[in-house]
């Protein structure tokens, strides 16, 4: 159920015309509270959305939070690996993602000026 709600939420956000990029700020402790099947579905849905969302929105992911708990590193590695194989940019912080997005926008403006 949680994974289905997550998927529908991504679809609703992607349908908004004013949104160009979806930056998913993933807190691993939220995934750790899910059953293994739901966690796998969340990862699967995220990758599927990145590949095939009907609105063509780019997805980027950050792994935030300073929480420490058993299994965090392996869970983050599993999710990060799946995202990498899908071509989703993964950042270690919101600051890093924001910096990259700002540089991307500045480059696009520069190229548009000719």
N, C-alpha and C positions, 0 to 999 in steps of 0.2 A: 504493500500500500504506500509506504513512504517513497519508494522508488517511482511509483506511478505519479504521485503528486509532484515529485521533483521534475519528472519529464513534462508534465502538463504546464508547470510553472515556466520552464525554459521555453516552451512553445508560445505561451502568452507573452513573455518578454520579447521574444524574437519577432512577434507580429507587430510590435510597435515600430512604425516607420522612422521615428526620430532616433532610434537606437541603431548604431552602426556596428558596435563591438560589444559582446557580452563578456564581462570579466567576472569569472566565478571565483570567489574568495573562499576556498575550501578549508574548513577547520577539521583536522583529522579526528579530533575527539568526537565530533558528531557522527562520523562514519564508524568509529569504534563501538558506538552504542547500538549499531544495527546488527541484525542477524547476518551471518556470512552470505546467505543467498541475496538478501536485500543490498548488502554492500556490493556484491558482484554486479547486481542489476544497476546500481547507481553508476558504477564505472562504465558498464556497457552502454547505458543510456547517454552518458556524457559523451562518450566517443562516437556513438551513433548520431547524436545531435550535431557534433562537430563535422561529421562527414556529410550528412544528408538533411540538414534542416531546410524546410521548404522556403524560408525567407533569405537564405544565403548569408546569414550572419556569421561573422568570424567569432570564434570562442577562444578565450585565453583563460588560464587558471593560475591562481596563486595558492600556495600552501602557507597559510598564516597560522599564527598562534604559537605561544611559547609552552603550551601544555606538554607534559611528558607523561607517557603511560606505556605500559607493556605492549609491544607490537606496533607502535607508531611508525618506526622507521621502515619496517617491512610493508606496512599498509601504504605508506606514502610512496615507497619504491614501486609497489605494484600499480598503484594509480598513475604515478608519474610515467612509468614505462608504457602503460596502455595509451596514455595521452600522447607521448612522444611518437609512438608508432602510428598514431592517427594524424600526426602533424599539428597538434595543438601546442601553442607556446605555453610553457610552464615557467612561472617566476617564483622566486623564493620569498617575495614580499610584495605587498601592495605598492610600496614605493618604487620597487624595481619595475613592476608592470606599468605604473603610471609614467615613469621616466621613458620607457620604451615606446609607449603610446604617444607621448608628447613628441619624441624624436620622429616617429613615423608621420605624425601630422605636420611637423615642421618640414620634413622632406617633401611631403606631398605639396605643401604650399610653395616651396622653392621650385619644384618641378613645374608646377602650374604657371609660374611667372615666366618660365622659359629661359 
